[in-house]
Amino acid sequence: MNDTGWPVIPPRRILLATDLSAQSDRALDRALQLARTWNAELVAVHAIEQAEAWRDPARIPSWHNPPDLTRRVEDQLRDDLGGVASLRIRVVEQPAAEAILAAATADQCDLIVVGDGRHRPLGGLGATLSELFRTSPVSVLVAKQRVRSPYQRLLVGTDFTDEALIGFEIAARLFPSARFTLMHAFDLPYRSLLADNSLSRDFQSMERETINEFVGKAQLPQSVRDTLETLVEHGPPSEMLYRYAWDHQVDLTVIGAYERGRLFHALLGGEGPRILESVTSDILVVRPPGGAAAAEA
């Protein structure tokens, strides 16, 4: 947490970003489930980026009145989000990323929940994800899966940095009853030179020692520490995270966001599939304390 006491763990206010598409329904359901679990207020944000245009007024039916888009969106969201204890709705004519970031700051939301919109390249939430990762003042959860239960099995990626440690600790505080796997994965140069010799065994021993030290530094609920599994894997991190998440039916994959917008080194760029595109579970990108001040525009 930063000096102002924001963000708060567990979240007292969750921002749901929705474009009202079917793809956003999974984010809506997950935000609703989390708000109920944490007794948090839900702030639903919808950005109207381009109003509907009537090109030929002569062809408009006599019974038609131009829709009040704001009212229509508000009514739909209230219907969809019935049952949440506290609800606030923001419908604005503004680019989506700007609307989400402005609402997150104005309402001091502690978590942003958004749908996976990578299949919408011309607009919608898919065009805003990289901007949210780069500049969001708080953590961002990308909902990919249907909501069948609370998160039960979590995979945390680590590169042993302070940001990764904070991401691990915050995830453990958010979901203390879940089972956690902590993975360090990297592509090892000249890996063939280490095969079947003492150097390889020494290297493996060093890696195990490093991840054990990392766990030892972490402030974790005892329930998480008692069931924690640790893994060290040689291979592209995005591929290793994807394979493990798929094989073990992981509900949520967690990565730490660097200050100044650097996200988990080059894992979201460079060679190989990006984590967002490859990992099939939901993804939580944890912003470290002070992220609101450190994130770059």
PAPAMAR-452422 format. One record per residue (C-alpha): residue number from 0; x, y, z. Coordinates in pm, whole numbers. Example, Ala and Ser with C-alpha at 12.3 -4.5 7.8 and 13.67 -1.06 7.14 Angstrom:
BEGIN
{rec 0; {1230; -450; 780}} {rec 1; {1367; -106; 714}} 
//
This chain:
BEGIN
{rec 0; {0; 0; 0}} {rec 1; {112; 357; -50}} {rec 2; {115; 645; 195}} {rec 3; {-246; 742; 119}} {rec 4; {-383; 401; 213}} {rec 5; {-484; 328; -147}} {rec 6; {-508; 67; -289}} {rec 7; {-653; -154; -16}} {rec 8; {-623; -533; 29}} {rec 9; {-873; -689; 4}} {rec 10; {-1030; -441; -236}} {rec 11; {-1306; -221; -99}} {rec 12; {-1392; -93; -448}} {rec 13; {-1365; -290; -776}} {rec 14; {-1382; -131; -1120}} {rec 15; {-1550; -338; -1390}} {rec 16; {-1464; -221; -1742}} {rec 17; {-1720; -347; -1992}} {rec 18; {-1811; -283; -2353}} {rec 19; {-2132; -487; -2305}} {rec 20; {-2009; -754; -2548}} {rec 21; {-2038; -1126; -2482}} {rec 22; {-1660; -1129; -2427}} {rec 23; {-1706; -884; -2139}} {rec 24; {-1961; -1107; -1966}} {rec 25; {-1686; -1315; -1808}} {rec 26; {-1533; -1003; -1657}} {rec 27; {-1876; -896; -1533}} {rec 28; {-1941; -1232; -1368}} {rec 29; {-1596; -1242; -1206}} {rec 30; {-1619; -883; -1080}} {rec 31; {-1959; -963; -932}} {rec 32; {-1827; -1277; -762}} {rec 33; {-1528; -1092; -615}} {rec 34; {-1741; -797; -499}} {rec 35; {-1970; -1035; -313}} {rec 36; {-1676; -1227; -162}} {rec 37; {-1502; -912; -37}} {rec 38; {-1819; -711; 30}} {rec 39; {-1675; -450; -204}} {rec 40; {-1845; -170; -394}} {rec 41; {-1861; -225; -769}} {rec 42; {-1792; 59; -1012}} {rec 43; {-1904; -30; -1365}} {rec 44; {-1752; 177; -1646}} {rec 45; {-1868; 182; -2007}} {rec 46; {-1711; 413; -2265}} {rec 47; {-1918; 530; -2560}} {rec 48; {-1643; 594; -2813}} {rec 49; {-1865; 662; -3114}} {rec 50; {-2234; 748; -3100}} {rec 51; {-2470; 577; -3339}} {rec 52; {-2522; 781; -3658}} {rec 53; {-2846; 782; -3857}} {rec 54; {-2735; 829; -4215}} {rec 55; {-3074; 855; -4384}} {rec 56; {-3341; 1022; -4166}} {rec 57; {-3604; 951; -4431}} {rec 58; {-3575; 577; -4363}} {rec 59; {-3629; 605; -3986}} {rec 60; {-3962; 446; -3883}} {rec 61; {-4227; 683; -3756}} {rec 62; {-4230; 512; -3417}} {rec 63; {-3857; 547; -3365}} {rec 64; {-3698; 791; -3124}} {rec 65; {-3318; 827; -3111}} {rec 66; {-3202; 614; -2817}} {rec 67; {-3071; 764; -2498}} {rec 68; {-2754; 553; -2501}} {rec 69; {-2646; 648; -2152}} {rec 70; {-2978; 553; -2000}} {rec 71; {-2994; 231; -2199}} {rec 72; {-2644; 125; -2086}} {rec 73; {-2720; 212; -1725}} {rec 74; {-3040; 8; -1730}} {rec 75; {-2863; -293; -1880}} {rec 76; {-2582; -280; -1626}} {rec 77; {-2823; -251; -1335}} {rec 78; {-3007; -558; -1464}} {rec 79; {-2686; -754; -1519}} {rec 80; {-2534; -659; -1183}} {rec 81; {-2837; -713; -965}} {rec 82; {-2754; -847; -622}} {rec 83; {-2434; -654; -557}} {rec 84; {-2453; -462; -228}} {rec 85; {-2321; -134; -365}} {rec 86; {-2309; -29; -730}} {rec 87; {-2188; 282; -907}} {rec 88; {-2221; 322; -1285}} {rec 89; {-2018; 553; -1507}} {rec 90; {-2115; 589; -1874}} {rec 91; {-1897; 842; -2055}} {rec 92; {-1824; 952; -2411}} {rec 93; {-1450; 904; -2400}} {rec 94; {-1184; 662; -2530}} {rec 95; {-1204; 343; -2327}} {rec 96; {-857; 353; -2172}} {rec 97; {-899; 715; -2064}} {rec 98; {-1241; 643; -1914}} {rec 99; {-1118; 342; -1717}} {rec 100; {-808; 512; -1582}} {rec 101; {-998; 829; -1491}} {rec 102; {-1265; 631; -1304}} {rec 103; {-1005; 417; -1125}} {rec 104; {-838; 731; -994}} {rec 105; {-1149; 936; -921}} {rec 106; {-1321; 654; -732}} {rec 107; {-998; 515; -583}} {rec 108; {-1075; 166; -708}} {rec 109; {-843; -101; -572}} {rec 110; {-868; -345; -864}} {rec 111; {-964; -324; -1231}} {rec 112; {-1142; -623; -1388}} {rec 113; {-1155; -635; -1767}} {rec 114; {-1242; -891; -2032}} {rec 115; {-994; -1047; -2271}} {rec 116; {-1060; -844; -2586}} {rec 117; {-766; -949; -2800}} {rec 118; {-1004; -1064; -3075}} {rec 119; {-1138; -710; -3115}} {rec 120; {-844; -537; -3291}} {rec 121; {-1048; -242; -3418}} {rec 122; {-1183; -128; -3085}} {rec 123; {-1341; -228; -2757}} {rec 124; {-1150; -336; -2452}} {rec 125; {-889; -528; -2652}} {rec 126; {-743; -198; -2771}} {rec 127; {-699; -77; -2414}} {rec 128; {-526; -367; -2238}} {rec 129; {-168; -263; -2310}} {rec 130; {-249; 92; -2197}} {rec 131; {-399; -37; -1873}} {rec 132; {-96; -258; -1805}} {rec 133; {138; 32; -1871}} {rec 134; {-33; 310; -1676}} {rec 135; {-294; 170; -1439}} {rec 136; {-250; 292; -1082}} {rec 137; {-377; -43; -948}} {rec 138; {-370; -412; -1032}} {rec 139; {-554; -539; -1340}} {rec 140; {-737; -871; -1365}} {rec 141; {-811; -1005; -1714}} {rec 142; {-1104; -1247; -1702}} {rec 143; {-1084; -1522; -1966}} {rec 144; {-1268; -1813; -1810}} {rec 145; {-1628; -1866; -1711}} {rec 146; {-1691; -1824; -1340}} {rec 147; {-1759; -2165; -1191}} {rec 148; {-1622; -2105; -842}} {rec 149; {-1388; -1876; -648}} {rec 150; {-1023; -1901; -751}} {rec 151; {-887; -2230; -617}} {rec 152; {-558; -2295; -799}} {rec 153; {-312; -2013; -867}} {rec 154; {12; -2003; -1064}} {rec 155; {258; -1723; -983}} {rec 156; {542; -1636; -1219}} {rec 157; {857; -1494; -1062}} {rec 158; {1192; -1358; -1173}} {rec 159; {1302; -1301; -809}} {rec 160; {1266; -921; -828}} {rec 161; {1103; -705; -562}} {rec 162; {804; -652; -788}} {rec 163; {759; -1026; -828}} {rec 164; {779; -1069; -450}} {rec 165; {511; -806; -396}} {rec 166; {290; -967; -659}} {rec 167; {324; -1304; -485}} {rec 168; {247; -1159; -141}} {rec 169; {-58; -964; -258}} {rec 170; {-201; -1263; -445}} {rec 171; {-158; -1475; -131}} {rec 172; {-342; -1214; 77}} {rec 173; {-623; -1189; -178}} {rec 174; {-677; -1564; -205}} {rec 175; {-542; -1726; 113}} {rec 176; {-747; -2044; 76}} {rec 177; {-624; -2122; -277}} {rec 178; {-343; -2364; -364}} {rec 179; {-38; -2184; -505}} {rec 180; {239; -2289; -742}} {rec 181; {538; -2056; -773}} {rec 182; {733; -2089; -1099}} {rec 183; {1063; -1943; -1212}} {rec 184; {1114; -2006; -1583}} {rec 185; {1373; -1877; -1826}} {rec 186; {1537; -1970; -2154}} {rec 187; {1883; -2096; -2068}} {rec 188; {2152; -2003; -2322}} {rec 189; {2379; -2290; -2428}} {rec 190; {2162; -2532; -2235}} {rec 191; {2312; -2832; -2415}} {rec 192; {2652; -2754; -2262}} {rec 193; {2507; -2815; -1915}} {rec 194; {2360; -3156; -1986}} {rec 195; {2473; -3459; -1786}} {rec 196; {2763; -3304; -1601}} {rec 197; {2847; -3160; -1263}} {rec 198; {2799; -2803; -1384}} {rec 199; {2435; -2879; -1464}} {rec 200; {2380; -3028; -1118}} {rec 201; {2544; -2729; -952}} {rec 202; {2330; -2491; -1156}} {rec 203; {2010; -2674; -1063}} {rec 204; {2109; -2666; -697}} {rec 205; {2171; -2290; -715}} {rec 206; {1831; -2230; -873}} {rec 207; {1654; -2433; -608}} {rec 208; {1835; -2243; -336}} {rec 209; {1737; -1910; -491}} {rec 210; {1366; -1992; -514}} {rec 211; {1369; -2126; -156}} {rec 212; {1526; -1799; -38}} {rec 213; {1263; -1607; -232}} {rec 214; {984; -1798; -57}} {rec 215; {1154; -1747; 276}} {rec 216; {1145; -1368; 229}} {rec 217; {777; -1364; 135}} {rec 218; {516; -1266; 391}} {rec 219; {256; -1536; 334}} {rec 220; {-48; -1669; 520}} {rec 221; {39; -2000; 678}} {rec 222; {-235; -2165; 473}} {rec 223; {-49; -2069; 154}} {rec 224; {295; -2162; 284}} {rec 225; {177; -2507; 396}} {rec 226; {59; -2613; 49}} {rec 227; {296; -2413; -175}} {rec 228; {465; -2593; -466}} {rec 229; {776; -2441; -627}} {rec 230; {908; -2508; -977}} {rec 231; {1217; -2406; -1174}} {rec 232; {1176; -2457; -1547}} {rec 233; {1408; -2405; -1843}} {rec 234; {1215; -2262; -2138}} {rec 235; {1038; -1946; -2253}} {rec 236; {846; -1816; -1949}} {rec 237; {523; -1755; -2142}} {rec 238; {532; -2111; -2279}} {rec 239; {609; -2266; -1940}} {rec 240; {329; -2070; -1771}} {rec 241; {88; -2164; -2049}} {rec 242; {171; -2535; -2035}} {rec 243; {145; -2558; -1659}} {rec 244; {-178; -2356; -1643}} {rec 245; {-335; -2577; -1909}} {rec 246; {-213; -2910; -1773}} {rec 247; {-313; -2834; -1413}} {rec 248; {-636; -2643; -1478}} {rec 249; {-507; -2327; -1314}} {rec 250; {-778; -2069; -1239}} {rec 251; {-555; -1763; -1217}} {rec 252; {-201; -1680; -1330}} {rec 253; {-28; -1396; -1144}} {rec 254; {258; -1175; -1262}} {rec 255; {410; -864; -1112}} {rec 256; {402; -529; -1291}} {rec 257; {715; -320; -1284}} {rec 258; {712; 46; -1195}} {rec 259; {726; 290; -1485}} {rec 260; {522; 55; -1694}} {rec 261; {783; -223; -1744}} {rec 262; {586; -545; -1721}} {rec 263; {761; -862; -1605}} {rec 264; {1073; -788; -1814}} {rec 265; {1013; -884; -2179}} {rec 266; {744; -1142; -2116}} {rec 267; {475; -935; -2284}} {rec 268; {692; -853; -2578}} {rec 269; {994; -980; -2767}} {rec 270; {1005; -1333; -2904}} {rec 271; {748; -1601; -2838}} {rec 272; {381; -1576; -2751}} {rec 273; {281; -1309; -2510}} {rec 274; {150; -1417; -2172}} {rec 275; {-182; -1254; -2233}} {rec 276; {-226; -1437; -2562}} {rec 277; {-94; -1775; -2454}} {rec 278; {-207; -1838; -2098}} {rec 279; {-565; -1964; -2096}} {rec 280; {-643; -1891; -1731}} {rec 281; {-746; -1555; -1594}} {rec 282; {-446; -1326; -1546}} {rec 283; {-378; -1089; -1257}} {rec 284; {-114; -822; -1315}} {rec 285; {-22; -691; -970}} {rec 286; {81; -327; -949}} {rec 287; {336; -272; -668}} {rec 288; {266; -18; -390}} {rec 289; {311; 336; -515}} {rec 290; {216; 227; -867}} {rec 291; {-17; 522; -902}} {rec 292; {276; 758; -869}} {rec 293; {527; 547; -1056}} {rec 294; {328; 453; -1364}} {rec 295; {417; 652; -1672}} {rec 296; {175; 807; -1913}} 
//
